[in-house]
């Protein structure tokens, strides 16, 4: 799948940099949530994740990862997966 994506992109953008690579990444336990809409409206989604969900499950912060690609989508139609890495309290 990676090689196919690189080949398809190369047709549009030219050869990729030599540093491009596929590497496994494991960040451990996390809580994901789907956010629909503008990036400007993420605060309320993250606040609920942090103040309600994490607290009720006995988790605390362990970093933040944010994924989004707004290049071809209107802000109101953006879909982003917000992933909050967590660890058990105690």
C-alpha positions as CSV (number, residue, x, y, z in Angstrom):
1,X,0.0,0.0,0.0
2,X,2.9,2.4,0.9
3,X,4.7,1.8,-2.4
4,X,1.4,2.4,-4.3
5,X,0.8,5.7,-2.5
6,X,4.4,6.8,-3.2
7,X,4.1,6.0,-6.9
8,X,0.7,7.7,-7.2
9,X,2.0,10.8,-5.5
10,X,5.2,10.9,-7.6
11,X,3.1,11.2,-10.7
12,X,1.6,14.4,-9.4
13,X,4.5,15.9,-7.3
14,X,7.7,14.3,-8.6
15,X,10.1,12.0,-6.9
16,X,9.8,11.8,-3.1
17,X,12.7,12.8,-0.9
18,X,15.2,10.0,0.0
19,X,14.3,10.4,3.6
20,X,10.7,9.2,3.0
21,X,10.1,5.9,4.8
22,X,7.4,3.7,6.3
23,X,8.1,2.9,10.0
24,X,5.9,1.3,12.6
25,X,4.9,3.5,15.5
26,X,3.3,2.4,18.7
27,X,2.3,5.1,21.2
28,X,0.5,2.9,23.7
29,X,-2.9,3.4,25.3
30,X,-4.9,6.3,23.9
31,X,-8.5,7.6,23.7
32,X,-9.6,8.6,20.1
33,X,-12.6,10.7,19.2
34,X,-14.0,11.9,15.9
35,X,-14.3,15.7,15.4
36,X,-16.5,17.0,12.6
37,X,-16.1,20.6,11.5
38,X,-13.6,23.4,11.6
39,X,-10.3,23.0,13.5
40,X,-11.4,26.2,15.4
41,X,-14.2,24.2,17.1
42,X,-12.0,21.4,18.5
43,X,-11.7,23.0,22.0
44,X,-15.1,21.7,23.2
45,X,-14.4,18.2,21.9
46,X,-11.0,18.1,23.6
47,X,-12.4,19.6,26.8
48,X,-15.0,16.8,27.1
49,X,-12.4,14.2,26.4
50,X,-10.0,15.6,29.0
51,X,-12.5,16.7,31.7
52,X,-15.1,13.9,31.5
53,X,-14.0,10.8,29.6
54,X,-10.4,10.6,30.9
55,X,-11.4,11.5,34.4
56,X,-14.2,8.8,34.5
57,X,-11.8,6.1,33.2
58,X,-9.0,6.9,35.6
59,X,-6.6,8.2,32.9
60,X,-4.3,11.2,32.8
61,X,-2.4,13.0,30.0
62,X,0.5,11.3,28.2
63,X,1.0,13.6,25.3
64,X,-1.2,14.7,22.4
65,X,-1.4,13.5,18.8
66,X,-3.6,15.4,16.2
67,X,-4.4,14.2,12.7
68,X,-6.1,16.3,10.0
69,X,-5.9,17.1,6.3
70,X,-7.8,20.3,5.4
71,X,-6.3,20.8,1.9
72,X,-9.3,19.9,-0.2
73,X,-12.2,20.2,2.3
74,X,-14.3,23.1,3.5
75,X,-13.8,23.8,7.2
76,X,-17.4,22.9,8.0
77,X,-16.9,19.4,6.5
78,X,-13.5,18.5,8.0
79,X,-13.2,15.2,9.8
80,X,-10.3,14.8,12.2
81,X,-9.4,12.0,14.5
82,X,-8.2,13.5,17.8
83,X,-6.1,11.0,19.7
84,X,-5.1,11.6,23.3
85,X,-2.4,9.3,24.6
86,X,-3.1,8.4,28.2
87,X,-1.8,6.4,31.1
88,X,-3.5,4.9,34.1
89,X,-3.5,7.2,37.2
90,X,-1.5,5.8,40.1
